[in-house]
Amino acid sequence: MRSTGGGRALVAVAMLVGAAAAPLAGAAPALAVTNPAGYVNTLVGTNGGETFPGADTPYGMVQWSPENTAGNQTRTVRPGGYGYNTTRTRGFSLTHMSGTGCAGGSGDIPFMPHVGTVASSPSADTTDATYASGFSHADETATAGYYRVRLNSGVNTELTASTRTGAGRFTYPTGSTASMLIRTSNSEVGSSAATVNIDAANRTISGSVTSGNFCGYINAVGRRSYYTLHFTAVFDKPFSSVGTWQDNALRPGTTSASGGTTYGTDGWPVAGKGSGGYVTFDLSQGATVGVRVGISYVSQANAQANLAAENPAGTTFDTVRQRATDAWNTELGRIDVTGGSTAQLQTFYTALYHALLHPNVFSDVNGQYVGMDQQVHTAASGHAQYANFSGWDVYRGQVQLVTLLRPDVGADIAQSLLNQANQNGGVWDRWTHNQGGTHVMTGDPAHAAVPSIYAFGGTGFDATGALNSMVHAATTVTAADLSRDGWNVMVVGERPSLDKWLSINYIPTNGNAWGGAGETLEVSVADFGVSQLAQRLGSTSTAAQFLARSQYWKNVYNPANGGYIQNRNDNGTWPSFSPGSDSGFAEGSAAQYTWMIPHNVRGLFDRMGGNATAVSRLDSFFHNSDGSWALTGAGGTKSEMDNEPSIWVPWLYNFAGRPDKAQQTIRQTLNALWAPTPSGIPGQDDLGAMSAWYVWSAMGLHPLTPGRSELLLSAPLFPGVTVNRGNGKTISITAPGAATYVQSLTVNGAASNRAWLPESFVANGGTLAFTVGTTANPSWGSAAADAPPSFDTTTTPPATNLALNRPATGSAACNANEGPAKAVNGSVSGGTSDKFCSTAATKYLQVDLGAATTVRSVTLRHAGAGGESATWNTRDYDLQVSADGAGWTTVAQVRGNTANVSTHPFTATTARYVRVNVLAAEQGSGGATRIYEFEVY
């Protein structure tokens, strides 16, 4: 999502971050990079990427970071609160979002160390002339989990964090009057209410702010509060004086105040309004003041409990800082790279850092959180509620990266989105901020994100409940869907003009969405996601229904205009058209959006005229007429690799038989647009979406399409990459020399000419060994038979289950009524005995199809699908086929399956018999295999 502000400023300021040794918590193997956190430079992206440089932990609730000022109390200089080119700050706020557009959001509870007495109301300081201070980048340190700056006032400020708390250390000039302002009402885009209370006896300041208003200046529907943040701050020095202020009135000696800035009449905070408190410290025992701060979105009591649990009295600043570093080393160390320059390592690990900030933990240590219904809920034990979902941005690759590394976190994010929908009247809001829905951007991105999480192994959530909710939302027209409230950026309906989608099968020019043609593509991708989740859960009719809907993009492809996606009127006619225009699209042009059919690239290329035409158009898209690169700023007919609609387009060369051109374009983008500098992120980072693209691409991988977990391949940027998944699986990648072009590849030791990997590779892990070189090899990956899969209504497995009611045999059954026939009867609804169960030493299930038949896929419905414990789902097994029942060929090796329903496509082969050999019957050490249905397609 782009802001409404100016373009990306280009500076070339090298920010080398020291790599001081620090232990990697819980590390088993020796890593090539022993301290990845040391390569993180959090100033990267602060000049245009809208990132913040302050202290955070992975997925942390606290982001303690500066609020810079250009002399206007009611405006942030950048949406992340910090603009590299503005070297004056008015405070250090406890919460931030990384890389957003609009005017920012959060930025709650700024702390401002001030040298001198407080002689006037800080709210009256509307130009930040008095209660702000300049600083120099030469006196600033910004790395993972730690931020330091020496202000021109002489105060040395140090910040660090745990998940739900912050720790601050402020060293004042010797002999100075040391004050601290708590600007409780001054969230980045204002507040509707705020309170502060000072308890001098216990050296504590506490209070709350009620805010929201994300993008509220754009449209009145966003001009509202929807969350309250509570805080408690305990200092280690006594207060020598106290006071508060409210609006223009300073009130020395008072200990409580209240009042927000309001959002005025136009969605902006009102200058001069607001409240807060201040204290002056007794420095007789030293000039350094420490503070421990706990926050909660539920209550003051929970803020105190969070502080007591994560940062109790007696915990030193350096202890919290070391724990933050250790936490970052653990998460960043899940991807271990070898080789590469210092700049490449800094860029890579900083991108990975940014990709792991959001969505962030929103529930307290006791599990409580406030839902979108504004009621207190409790997350399941051992799980967390997550918040801040920049849907339109992150569904393309960021949630997949998070789930690749941490399937448990991915699953909790999916459950969190379902929880929000359930608390929001069944509406899956496309951009959620804390517990509020903002409606920002287009499409129905959660319907693409949640199936993607499931596909990448984040299955530990109520997937059936999510599917049912999504299907209802996608088939039930609501009053909001028929409304234009919030148009265009903040359209209130989850599925704007859903009635048109269901009747004429596209979103027309005059529909309620922000751009009919673009919305048609977005909803096609969302419906494809629903179809894939339905298929995995055994809802075949729903899968077929939504797969057909996912092809509605074809209704806005106009071959008569040169072959572009285009706005279309509801009577079927086409309005005037220019490929470089954004008419019908959000943050992009027709030329940029036309490529956005990731689930059916083959269908798009065929309509364009075939691979040769597609390659020619891609070449023109990425190059100017003189052959120079056109990656950003070259106009609407060219790529914009600084924004989401364009970033997956280079990978499409793989579908056209020219992966060498993908390799060249991806490498050029990595090298030309990314750097370890403040301007080193092209465009807004959008809660890690752009950084996730960099991480994927630097590994030479990228998800093929939302809803599935196949991976497209390119040349890795590093000679070695090891991905240590949170479920114990490992992906090992080698590319000696790390040159631009793939010459050859082996996958698990076998030669492969495919520029993509099947879903089983992500599920099971494996080894990729690239041979790379400096010259293109157009032959590798060029064969049509080796092209990545596309998904159309004509390319899916036949609806007929070939194994249905066919003769089945197997190992000895647990009970007489649990024999092989129960696994081919087409039912899982006959109770927990409607299955094949075996405890034999050698366990297998075999079906006779009756005649030699072409088979492409096997689906197994495990214990969880039949209502039993998912811990009994079959874990490890081989799938085999045979022509005669004597000689067998293994077509799939499945290891570590956890899903209730697992589908295993393989190269089409002719067979009469299909068999599953069970190697590990359950998730643990249990000995019973339970297969409710054995389906062959």
Beta strands, then each sheet from edge to edge (+ up, - down):
strand 1: 65-68
strand 2: 88-93
strand 3: 111-115
strand 4: 133-143
strand 5: 146-151
strand 6: 156-161
strand 7: 165-171
strand 8: 178-182
strand 9: 193-199
strand 10: 204-212
strand 11: 225-235
strand 12: 239-246
strand 13: 249-252
strand 14: 256-258
strand 15: 275-281
strand 16: 288-296
strand 17: 335-338
strand 18: 360-361
strand 19: 368-370
strand 20: 376-378
strand 21: 386-387
strand 22: 389-390
strand 23: 431-433
strand 24: 436-437
strand 25: 557-558
strand 26: 564-565
strand 27: 701-703
strand 28: 711-713
strand 29: 720-724
strand 30: 730-734
strand 31: 741-747
strand 32: 750-751
strand 33: 756-757
strand 34: 766-773
strand 35: 808-810
strand 36: 836-838
strand 37: 843-861
strand 38: 876-882
strand 39: 889-894
strand 40: 901-920
strand 41: 929-931
strand 42: 933-936
sheet 1: 1+ 2- 4+ 5- 6+ 7- 16+ 11- 10+ 9- 14+
sheet 2: 3+ 8- 15+ 12- 13+
sheet 3: 17+ 29- 30+ 34+ 31- 32+
sheet 4: 18+ 21-
sheet 5: 19+ 20-
sheet 6: 22+ 23- 24+
sheet 7: 25+ 26-
sheet 8: 27+ 28- 33+
sheet 9: 35+ 37- 40+ 38- 39+
sheet 10: 35+ 37- 42+
sheet 11: 36+ 41-
end
